[in-house]
Amino acid sequence: MTQSLLLEILDNEEPNAPHTKDMIQLEKTQHIQKNQSIIYEYLLDSVKRKHPDEVVQEFKNIFIYSGGIRYSKALIAISELMLGNDELEFRNTLKRSCYILINNWYATRQYQGIHALIKIFIEYKIGEKTGSPTLDRLPKWIVNFIKSKDYQELNLFVAKYNVSSHWTNRFTSYLLVPQYVDLNNPVEQRSAAKIFSQQLKEQFKFELAMYTARSQSAVANNHRIKNPTGLGDEVLPLVKAIVLRRGAFSYTNLAHIFVKQNQNINYKDFKKNLIKYLIFDVGNENFAKALSKNMAGKLERIYENYDEESLDNSLIYRTCNRVIEYLIKNNKKEPSELFILLLTQGHALNLVVVLVKLVLICKNVRAHLEACLAVAIQYYEKYPEDECEWLINFLEILNVTLAIYTEDVEYNLVQMPNTNAAGNNSCLALDRYRIFSQLKEDKKAENYEYWSEKITGSSW
């Protein structure tokens, strides 16, 4: 049964025949899915066998020009979708097709294909009307796609290469997270977003390690060393201050101790202990009081039905997620008042410490943390950079701290001899130390290929 015949039957159907309508709707849905599968299979076959330039041209033929393609089944399939006059299904098809190509190009490192694909939409212009109601729908639908959230998400995959770089582009790894945690997105989109987000984190991790090592050497006097952060010269003292916190009171050890001490308690006691753990030794009494005051009551009320139950990993995970939400965003998908208050009062590092502590006791909450931060970034993206310095500073510090505490690079400080810097608590005292970084032993083998490619022959 053709799509046009289905539409004709549906239009002429008696209003008191729901069973027939259900059958026709089912057949219509199956017909759409069949056409979508034809297009997906065609593009998947093309991207595996052909050069990206050829694939991009074929993509244009299907979705932009809707003609000139030699593979007649794909042309018929897209024509049938347009004939059905269902813009949402067309957009879903277009979106998933984009991510099928992106996924495969990422896997084969043919990144030029991704740029060429997105360039199609950047340069898109509506042509003359064809006189065909069906074909004239296409330009309107393409323009609507370009104006949509779907296209904004797609554009993140080349955001860091944009000439007119917006301040939010520095935090693309966070902005991608909502795409891969949203189960309603196509599996190809979720996969591509996760891969690219991780790739950006790997790049930052590598560049931070190289910068901290080389900027202290003689090489820095003759060559400009790229600083991957927006912190300028402050990044080295920050890294040293974080790494200096070793021994029994390192955040990693505190997390291990906390987890061990809370293994055999009920949920109510865990919530009380969690507050104490988060504010322990944060370095600012006013911050600790403000956090305790704001969080204690909220924690006491969440999941009250489980208060007398034994603590398990699921409760830890869900509780840490709720704490992250309280600290960062409200129910309206806007930054929370507490988040704004703490950062605008200069507590960026203290808040970072609290968030990292949560990640260290439950590493699975990191994705939720980054998704919440994406909400804050998106909320402020309409503001110029100079009005968002408090937020940007916090994000930069968080990036550095997470790289040191949760990634597979080990940072060490070595005290240099014959230094005259004095004062154990002064900034000058940090000048006595040099930073050295290396892959952790248990990660060297699995990361060899990535790091070898990045280093390209130079010594770590």
C-alpha positions in Angstrom: 0.0 0.0 0.0 1.5 3.3 -1.1 1.8 6.4 1.2 -0.6 8.4 -1.1 -3.2 5.6 -1.0 -2.9 5.4 2.8 -3.5 9.2 3.1 -6.5 9.0 0.8 -8.1 6.2 2.8 -7.4 8.0 6.1 -9.0 11.2 4.8 -12.2 9.4 3.7 -12.6 7.2 6.8 -15.8 7.3 8.8 -15.3 8.9 12.2 -16.8 5.9 14.0 -14.3 3.4 12.7 -11.4 3.6 15.2 -10.2 0.0 14.5 -9.7 0.8 10.8 -7.9 4.0 11.7 -5.6 2.2 14.1 -4.7 -0.3 11.4 -4.1 2.4 8.8 -2.0 4.4 11.3 0.0 1.3 12.0 0.6 0.7 8.3 1.6 4.3 7.9 4.1 4.1 10.8 5.6 0.9 9.3 5.8 2.5 5.9 7.7 5.5 7.3 10.1 3.2 9.2 10.7 1.2 6.0 11.6 4.3 4.1 13.8 5.5 6.9 15.7 2.2 7.0 16.3 2.4 3.3 18.0 5.8 3.7 20.0 4.7 6.7 21.2 1.6 5.1 22.2 3.5 1.9 24.2 6.1 3.9 25.8 3.4 6.1 26.9 1.5 3.0 28.2 4.7 1.3 30.2 5.9 4.4 32.0 2.6 4.7 33.0 2.4 1.1 33.4 5.9 -0.2 35.5 9.0 0.3 33.8 11.6 2.6 33.5 14.1 -0.3 31.4 11.6 -2.2 29.3 10.7 0.8 28.6 14.4 1.5 27.5 14.9 -2.1 25.2 11.9 -1.9 23.8 13.3 1.4 23.0 16.6 -0.5 21.3 14.7 -3.3 19.0 13.0 -0.8 18.1 15.8 1.6 18.9 19.1 -0.1 18.3 18.6 -3.8 16.1 15.5 -3.6 17.2 14.4 -7.0 20.1 13.3 -9.1 20.9 10.2 -7.0 21.5 7.0 -8.9 20.3 4.8 -6.1 16.6 5.0 -6.9 15.3 3.3 -3.7 16.8 6.1 -1.6 15.3 8.8 -3.8 11.9 7.1 -3.7 12.2 6.7 0.1 12.9 10.4 0.7 10.1 11.3 -1.7 7.6 9.2 0.1 8.6 10.9 3.4 8.0 14.3 1.9 4.7 13.1 0.4 3.5 12.1 3.8 3.9 15.7 4.9 5.2 14.8 8.3 7.9 17.3 9.1 8.8 15.7 12.5 9.6 12.3 10.9 11.6 14.0 8.1 13.6 15.9 10.7 14.2 12.7 12.8 15.4 11.0 9.6 17.7 13.9 8.7 19.1 14.1 12.2 19.8 10.4 12.5 21.4 10.3 9.1 23.8 13.0 10.1 24.9 11.1 13.2 25.3 7.8 11.2 27.9 9.6 9.1 29.5 11.5 12.0 29.9 8.2 14.0 31.6 6.4 11.2 33.9 9.4 10.3 34.9 9.6 14.0 35.7 5.9 14.0 38.0 6.3 10.9 39.3 9.7 12.0 38.0 11.3 8.8 37.1 14.6 10.5 37.0 16.6 7.3 33.7 14.8 6.5 32.1 16.1 9.6 33.1 19.7 8.7 31.9 19.3 5.2 28.5 17.9 6.4 27.8 20.8 8.8 29.0 23.3 6.1 26.0 22.2 4.0 23.7 23.7 6.6 25.9 26.8 7.2 25.9 27.7 3.5 22.3 26.6 2.8 20.2 29.0 0.7 16.6 28.6 -0.4 16.3 28.2 -4.1 13.5 29.0 -6.5 10.1 27.3 -6.0 9.6 24.2 -8.1 5.8 24.5 -8.4 5.5 21.1 -6.7 3.8 21.4 -3.2 5.7 18.2 -2.1 9.2 19.4 -3.3 8.6 23.0 -2.0 8.1 21.6 1.5 11.8 20.6 1.6 13.4 24.0 1.7 11.1 25.1 4.5 11.8 22.0 6.5 15.6 22.4 6.1 15.4 26.0 7.3 13.3 24.9 10.3 15.9 22.3 11.1 18.7 24.9 11.0 16.7 27.0 13.4 16.1 24.1 15.8 17.8 22.7 18.9 18.7 19.6 16.8 21.0 21.7 14.6 22.5 23.5 17.6 23.5 20.1 19.0 24.9 19.0 15.7 26.9 22.2 15.4 28.7 21.4 18.7 30.8 18.9 16.8 32.7 21.7 15.0 32.3 24.4 17.7 35.9 24.5 18.7 37.0 25.2 15.1 34.7 28.1 14.5 36.6 31.3 13.6 34.4 33.6 15.7 34.8 31.5 18.8 32.2 32.0 21.6 33.3 31.6 25.2 31.0 28.5 25.5 33.0 26.7 22.9 35.7 26.1 25.5 33.3 23.9 27.4 31.9 21.8 24.5 32.7 18.6 26.4 30.0 19.6 29.0 27.5 20.8 26.3 27.7 17.4 24.6 26.7 15.5 27.7 23.0 16.1 27.6 22.9 14.6 24.2 24.4 11.2 25.2 22.5 10.9 28.5 19.1 11.6 26.8 17.7 8.2 26.0 15.2 9.8 23.5 18.1 10.7 21.1 19.1 8.2 18.4 21.8 5.8 19.4 24.1 7.2 16.8 23.8 10.7 18.3 24.4 9.5 21.8 27.4 7.5 20.7 28.9 10.4 18.7 28.3 12.9 21.5 30.0 10.6 24.1 33.0 9.9 21.9 33.6 13.5 21.0 33.1 14.7 24.6 35.7 12.1 25.8 38.0 13.1 23.0 37.9 16.8 24.1 38.7 15.7 27.7 41.6 13.6 26.5 42.9 16.5 24.5 42.6 18.9 27.5 44.3 16.3 29.8 47.2 16.0 27.4 47.6 19.7 26.8 47.5 20.5 30.5 50.1 17.9 31.2 52.4 19.1 28.5 51.9 22.8 29.5 52.7 22.2 33.2 55.8 20.3 32.3 57.2 22.4 29.5 56.3 25.9 30.8 58.8 25.3 33.7 61.7 24.4 31.4 64.1 26.3 29.2 61.9 25.5 26.2 59.3 27.9 27.5 61.8 30.8 27.0 62.1 30.2 23.3 58.7 28.8 22.3 55.1 29.7 23.1 53.6 26.9 25.1 49.9 26.5 24.6 47.9 27.0 27.8 44.7 24.9 27.5 42.9 26.9 30.2 41.7 30.4 30.4 43.4 30.9 33.8 46.7 32.3 32.4 49.7 32.2 34.7 47.4 31.3 37.6 47.1 27.7 36.4 50.6 26.6 37.6 50.1 27.7 41.2 46.6 26.1 41.1 48.0 22.8 39.9 50.8 22.9 42.5 48.3 23.7 45.3 46.1 20.8 44.3 48.9 18.3 44.0 50.5 19.4 47.2 47.4 18.1 49.0 48.7 14.6 49.5 49.0 12.0 52.2 46.2 11.1 54.6 44.2 14.2 53.8 44.2 14.1 50.0 40.7 14.2 48.6 41.1 10.7 47.1 42.0 9.2 50.5 39.2 11.1 52.3 36.8 9.6 49.8 38.1 6.1 50.4 37.8 6.6 54.2 34.3 8.0 53.9 33.1 5.1 51.7 34.6 2.5 54.0 33.2 4.1 57.2 29.7 4.2 55.7 29.3 0.7 54.5 27.1 -0.7 57.2 24.9 2.2 58.3 21.3 3.2 57.5 20.4 5.8 54.9 19.5 8.5 57.4 22.9 8.4 59.0 24.6 8.4 55.6 22.9 11.7 54.8 24.1 13.3 58.0 27.7 12.0 57.4 27.6 13.2 53.8 27.2 16.9 54.9 30.1 16.5 57.3 32.3 14.9 54.6 31.5 17.6 52.0 32.4 20.6 54.3 35.3 18.9 56.0 38.5 21.0 55.5 37.1 23.1 52.6 39.3 26.0 53.8 36.6 28.6 54.3 34.4 28.7 57.4 31.8 31.0 55.9 31.4 28.7 52.9 31.1 25.6 55.1 28.4 27.3 57.2 26.5 28.5 54.1 26.6 25.1 52.5 25.6 23.2 55.6 22.7 25.5 56.2 21.4 25.2 52.7 21.9 21.5 52.3 21.1 19.9 55.6 17.3 20.4 55.4 17.1 19.4 51.8 19.1 16.2 52.4 17.0 15.3 55.4 13.8 15.3 53.3 15.0 13.4 50.3 14.1 9.7 50.0 12.7 9.7 53.5 11.0 6.4 53.0 14.5 4.8 52.9 15.8 6.4 56.1 15.9 3.2 58.1 17.0 1.0 55.1 20.6 -0.2 54.7 22.7 2.0 52.5 23.3 0.7 49.0 25.1 1.9 45.8 21.8 3.0 44.2 20.9 5.3 47.1 24.4 6.8 47.1 24.2 7.4 43.4 20.7 9.0 43.5 21.6 11.1 46.6 24.8 12.5 45.0 22.8 13.4 41.9 20.3 15.3 44.0 23.1 17.1 45.9 24.6 18.1 42.5 21.3 19.5 41.4 20.8 21.5 44.6 24.3 23.0 44.1 24.0 23.9 40.4 20.5 24.1 39.0 16.8 24.5 40.1 13.8 22.7 38.7 13.3 25.3 36.0 16.5 24.3 34.3 18.2 27.5 35.5 21.3 27.9 37.7 20.3 27.7 41.4 20.4 30.7 43.7 23.0 28.9 45.8 25.2 28.3 42.8 25.1 32.0 41.8 25.6 33.1 45.4 28.6 30.9 46.1 30.4 31.8 42.8 29.8 35.5 42.9 31.1 35.6 46.4 34.4 34.1 45.3 33.9 30.5 46.4 34.8 28.9 43.1 37.6 26.6 44.4 35.5 25.6 47.4 32.6 24.6 45.3 34.9 22.7 43.0 36.3 20.8 45.9 32.8 19.8 47.1 31.8 18.6 43.6 35.0 16.6 43.1 34.4 15.0 46.5 31.0 13.8 45.2 32.6 12.3 42.1 35.3 10.6 44.1 32.8 8.7 46.2 30.5 7.8 43.2 32.3 8.2 39.9 29.0 7.5 38.0 27.6 10.9 38.9 30.1 12.7 36.8 27.9 12.6 33.7 25.0 14.1 35.7 27.4 16.8 37.1 28.4 17.7 33.6 24.8 17.7 32.3 23.8 20.1 35.1 26.8 22.4 34.2 25.6 22.3 30.6 22.3 23.8 31.8 24.2 26.7 33.5 26.4 27.3 30.4 23.4 27.3 28.1 21.6 29.7 30.3 24.4 32.2 30.2 25.5 31.8 26.6 23.5 34.8 25.6 25.7 37.0 27.8 29.1 38.4 26.8 32.3 36.8 28.2 33.1 39.7 30.5 29.8 39.3 32.3 30.4 35.6 32.9 33.9 35.7 34.2 32.8 34.3 37.6 31.2 31.2 35.9 34.1 30.8 33.4 36.6 30.9 36.2 34.8 28.2 38.1 34.5 26.0 35.0 38.3 26.4 34.3 39.2 25.4 37.9 36.9 22.5 37.8 38.4 21.3 34.5 41.9 21.4 36.0 40.8 19.7 39.3 39.0 16.9 37.6 41.9 16.3 35.3 44.2 15.9 38.3 41.9 13.8 40.5 39.8 11.7 38.1 42.0 11.1 35.0 44.8 8.7 34.3 47.7 11.2 34.5 49.6 11.3 37.7 51.0 14.7 38.8 53.9 14.9 41.2 55.8 17.8 42.7 59.6 17.8 43.3 61.1 20.4 45.6 64.0 22.1 43.8 67.2 22.7 45.7 68.8 26.1 46.2 65.5 28.1 46.1 65.1 31.1 48.3 61.2 31.2 48.4 60.0 31.5 51.9 56.8 31.2 53.8 55.0 27.8 54.0 51.6 29.3 53.3 52.6 31.9 50.7 52.4 31.8 46.9 56.1 32.1 46.8 56.5 28.8 48.6 55.0 27.1 45.5 57.9 28.3 43.4 60.1 25.9 45.2 58.4 23.0 43.4 58.5 21.7 39.8 55.5 19.7 38.4 56.1 16.4 36.7 53.4 14.4 35.0 53.2 10.9 33.7 50.6 8.2 32.8 49.6 6.0 35.7 51.2 2.6 35.5 47.9 0.7 35.1 46.8 3.0 32.2 49.9 3.2 30.1 49.2 0.2 27.8 45.6 1.1 27.0 46.5 4.8 26.3 49.6 4.1 24.4 48.1 4.6 20.9 46.4 7.9 21.9 49.4 9.4 23.6 51.8 8.2 20.9 49.7 10.0 18.3 49.5 13.2 20.3 53.1 13.3 21.2 54.2 12.6 17.6 57.7 11.7 18.5 58.4 14.2 21.2 59.4 13.0 24.7 56.9 13.2 27.4 
